């Protein structure tokens, strides 16, 4: 069983990763931060790119949690991504062979987002956020390709690594239900249930795409796949995220439309979006008829769990920073400033919409540049890989309900960047198809 092989091979890595939250129980966060960064430097020096990748991903996942032993990760991830950038720059020959198309397509937006820091209410914070956004777009695709090229079993290691994280969340919930839930809803090791849902959405797409073009994943034994699917489905059902459930269903629906052209699936998706209000109006009736009103919280559908309030507020504020935006972090500043007012209306959190957040932060100019990068990526991907467009449809739907795509150092954006890196590389798909032919022969 590959799960046991994976654990044996990366035993030392997981001991280091587990030492971070373990020390967080007994030591100040600053001490744990120092140890996590120091141990990450040691992992970097070893040059095992799979270990480097898994350690950084673990830090991103930890940083989403509100648990005190994991508080170090919020700062550690910033230091680690800078270390990764330094490694790429100082060893660029190792990465020069890899084509970072996603970064190139979004480069105009990334430059403008950095410039938008100049007129931000908090220049340093805005500059840090926009710079980290650009670094992640540059570093993650390169490190993913490097790790994959240096390890024939990287796909399997990545799938098992995420499965272990999901299992850890379930174990936490079983041992300490209060720590594993938020307002009665399961969240595992994530900060909130919707964060868990977003993670599952982007992870489902990545694993599906990897499986379609990886011979090694197709050859992975059933027990290992059963382990992944059980913990994945358990987390999906427990967190009760409607957005995640619908996003995954949208992805699976469009992957089944094999005999439709790309333009045909685009028309269907456009019709689906156009009929969104009709679907939303009739959804409570459908849910009640299926007996799922408690699980899908049909009583909160009408007000969108406070999202409609957040969206209306964002649209009211956009004209104040219409063309240039307020710089990265402006949306967060805005919603904190009006926290009391919004709470009285029934809203908690941020804009709950990546596109509104990007518009508030970078203005009309910024969101147009972002959409241009997105469209360029979609066009190239659609020409390379049949399953590319379903990724965009599901991601666009998910990003409409949460602001994760407007931030970089979260566990979600990096996963999507990895998936986009795969579908924009025609050579990798051709190689996988050729290897499949060899195996069948």
Secondary structure, 3 states (H helix, E strand, C coil): CHHHHHHHHCHHHHHHHHHHHHHHCCCCHHHHHHHHHHHHHHHHHHCCHHHHHHHHHHHHHHHCCCCHHHCCHHHHHHHHHHHHHHHHHHCHHHHCCCCCHHHHHHHHHHHHHHHHHHHCCCHHHHHHHHHHHHHHHHHHHHHHHHHHHHCCCHHHHHHHHHHHHHHHHHHHHHHCCCCCEECCEECCCCCCHHHHHHHHHHHHHHHHHHHHCCHHHHHCCHHHHHHHHHHHHHHHHHHCCHHHHHHHHHHHHHHCCCCCCHHHHHHHHHHHHHCHHHHHHHHHHHHHHHCCCCCCCHHHCCCHHHHHHHHHHHHHHHHHHCCCCCCCCHHHHHHHHCHHHHHHHCCCCCCCCHHHHHHHHHHHHHHHHHHHHHHHHHHHHHHHCCCHHHHHHHHHHHHCCCCHHHCCCCCCHHHHHHHHHHHCCHHHHHHHHHHHHHHHC
